[in-house]
């Protein structure tokens, strides 16, 4: 069995984990519970959390993961591409 050469187009994502600090105003005279703070962070206006994530706040990167395979082509002996998928 001989090897074959294929060309693959795919969508991939690389996740960066950031350490961010935000200042939020919360009601009440005591410290809010963790669940409340998580909900507040989830309800922030679009872009607020994105703006806090800068190259300087990156803690680490996770490996790239494939989201979807868009196209696969086998390259024939004459250099011709044949769609496989």
HUBELRA-V77231 format. One record per helix or strand of 3 or more residues. SS is the DSSP state (alpha for helix, beta for strand). FROM is the first residue (numbers start at 1). TO is the last residue. If there is no record, write none. Layout:
# HUBELRA-V77231
ss:SS from:FROM to:TO
ss:SS from:FROM to:TO
This chain:
# HUBELRA-V77231
ss:beta from:6 to:13
ss:beta from:16 to:18
ss:alpha from:34 to:42
ss:alpha from:48 to:52
ss:alpha from:55 to:57
ss:beta from:58 to:61
ss:beta from:65 to:75
ss:beta from:81 to:83
